[in-house]
């Protein structure tokens, strides 16, 4: 629940920062060429470039941690979690960019989409795997080691006396699978003649 509340608060902050109208005299044209805006930022000098690129990386970076926190699963594939989180971050960033087309003073910038998505991926890689490992260790120390039940293979066949199962006929021995031996035999219904 706390993760969901934090996610909503962060998305409200992002919406306020990115979708407010700007009172400017002129606006740059939309940037639809990948890395063109980043190259232009690098020509401004190292401090200004680091600030602009850092803003792009940090804007949606908390989603890399908050989205898996909302999901709450500890035992999940790292790659699947990463793919879901980065895809969701990219879709949120794309939605923001598309909404900015209708806001005065804002323009679409494909580099913002790339930087935002990269920030989500970096935050996920740096925090989530270590956090999940720590939570799994804490859970194991409270509950003991997680035991996976061992299921015997179905291909093995053994001789099991049928009389040892509930509902079966006494003194019959047949070849059955281990699975059937564990679960018992299937009950049979005696044939009943049909009246004329």
C-alpha positions in Angstrom: 0.0 0.0 0.0 2.8 2.4 0.9 4.4 1.7 -2.5 1.2 2.6 -4.3 0.8 5.8 -2.4 4.4 6.8 -3.1 3.9 6.0 -6.8 0.9 8.2 -7.0 2.6 11.0 -5.3 5.6 10.8 -7.6 3.4 10.7 -10.7 1.5 13.8 -9.5 4.8 15.6 -9.0 6.0 14.6 -12.4 2.7 15.7 -14.0 3.0 19.1 -12.2 6.6 19.5 -13.4 6.2 18.5 -17.0 2.6 19.5 -17.9 2.5 23.1 -16.5 2.2 25.7 -19.2 5.3 27.8 -19.6 5.1 31.6 -20.2 7.9 32.0 -22.8 8.4 34.3 -25.8 9.4 31.5 -28.2 9.7 27.7 -28.2 12.2 25.5 -29.9 10.9 23.1 -32.6 10.1 19.6 -31.6 13.1 17.3 -31.5 12.4 14.0 -33.3 16.0 13.1 -34.0 17.5 10.8 -31.4 20.5 12.2 -29.5 20.3 15.6 -31.2 19.2 17.3 -28.0 21.9 15.5 -26.0 24.6 16.6 -28.5 23.3 20.2 -28.2 23.4 20.0 -24.4 27.0 18.8 -24.6 28.0 21.9 -26.5 26.8 24.1 -23.6 29.7 23.0 -21.4 30.1 20.2 -18.9 28.2 21.8 -16.0 25.1 22.7 -18.0 25.2 19.4 -19.9 25.4 17.4 -16.7 22.5 19.4 -15.3 20.2 18.9 -18.3 21.1 15.2 -18.8 20.8 14.6 -15.1 17.3 16.1 -15.0 16.3 13.8 -17.8 17.7 10.7 -16.1 16.3 11.6 -12.6 12.8 12.7 -13.6 11.3 9.2 -13.8 14.1 7.2 -12.1 12.0 6.6 -9.0 9.6 4.5 -11.1 12.4 1.9 -11.4 12.0 1.2 -7.7 8.4 2.2 -7.1 6.8 0.0 -9.8 8.4 -3.2 -8.5 7.5 -2.1 -4.9 3.8 -1.9 -5.9 4.1 -5.4 -7.4 5.5 -6.7 -4.1 6.8 -10.0 -5.4 10.1 -11.3 -3.9 10.5 -14.4 -6.0 10.5 -13.2 -9.6 12.8 -13.3 -12.6 15.1 -10.3 -12.6 14.9 -10.0 -16.3 11.1 -10.1 -16.4 10.9 -7.5 -13.6 13.4 -5.3 -15.5 11.5 -5.7 -18.8 8.1 -4.9 -17.2 9.5 -1.9 -15.3 11.4 -0.4 -18.2 8.4 -0.9 -20.5 6.1 0.8 -18.1 8.6 3.7 -17.6 8.9 4.1 -21.4 5.1 4.2 -21.8 4.7 6.8 -19.0 7.4 8.9 -20.6 5.8 8.6 -24.0 2.4 9.6 -22.5 4.0 12.7 -21.0 5.6 13.6 -24.2 2.4 13.2 -26.1 0.4 15.2 -23.5 3.0 18.0 -23.8 2.0 18.6 -27.4 -1.2 20.4 -26.1 0.6 22.4 -23.4 1.7 26.0 -24.2 5.4 26.4 -24.1 6.2 22.6 -24.1 7.5 20.6 -27.1 8.1 17.0 -27.8 11.7 15.8 -27.3 12.6 12.2 -28.2 15.8 12.6 -26.1 13.6 13.1 -23.0 12.0 9.8 -23.7 15.4 8.1 -24.0 16.8 9.7 -20.9 13.7 9.0 -18.8 13.7 5.4 -19.8 17.4 5.0 -19.2 16.9 6.6 -15.7 14.2 4.0 -14.9 16.4 1.2 -16.0 19.4 2.4 -14.0 17.4 2.9 -10.9 15.9 -0.6 -11.2 19.3 -2.2 -11.8 21.0 -0.4 -8.9 18.3 -0.9 -6.2 15.8 -3.6 -6.9 17.9 -6.8 -7.1 19.8 -5.9 -3.9 16.6 -4.9 -2.2 14.8 -8.1 -3.1 17.8 -10.2 -2.0 17.9 -8.5 1.3 14.1 -8.9 1.8 14.4 -12.6 0.9 17.2 -13.1 3.4 15.1 -11.4 6.1 12.1 -13.5 5.3 14.2 -16.7 5.4 15.6 -15.8 8.8 12.1 -15.4 10.2 10.5 -18.4 8.6 13.4 -20.8 8.0 14.6 -22.0 4.6 12.1 -22.2 1.8 11.5 -25.8 1.0 10.4 -26.9 -2.4 8.4 -30.1 -2.3 10.0 -33.0 -4.1 7.7 -34.6 -6.6 8.6 -38.0 -7.8 8.9 -38.5 -11.6 5.8 -39.8 -13.3 7.7 -42.2 -15.5 8.8 -44.5 -12.7 6.6 -47.5 -12.2 6.5 -49.6 -9.1 4.4 -52.5 -7.8 2.1 -51.3 -5.1 -0.5 -53.6 -3.5 -3.9 -52.1 -4.4 -5.4 -53.3 -1.1 -3.3 -50.6 0.7 -5.4 -47.8 -0.8 -8.8 -46.7 0.6 -11.7 -47.9 -1.5 -9.8 -50.6 -3.4 -10.3 -54.3 -3.5 -8.3 -56.4 -1.1 -5.6 -58.9 -2.3 -5.1 -57.4 -5.7 -1.7 -56.3 -6.9 -1.2 -54.3 -10.1 1.4 -52.1 -11.6 0.7 -48.4 -11.0 2.5 -45.2 -11.2 4.0 -43.5 -8.2 1.6 -40.6 -8.8 -1.4 -42.9 -8.4 0.2 -44.5 -5.4 0.5 -41.1 -3.7 -3.1 -40.1 -4.6 -4.9 -43.3 -4.3 -6.8 -45.2 -7.0 -9.7 -43.9 -9.0 -13.0 -45.0 -7.6 -15.0 -47.3 -9.8 -18.8 -47.5 -10.1 -20.3 -51.0 -10.4 -22.4 -51.6 -13.4 -26.1 -51.6 -12.9 -28.4 -53.3 -15.3 -31.0 -51.2 -17.1 -34.6 -52.2 -16.5 -36.6 -53.3 -19.6 
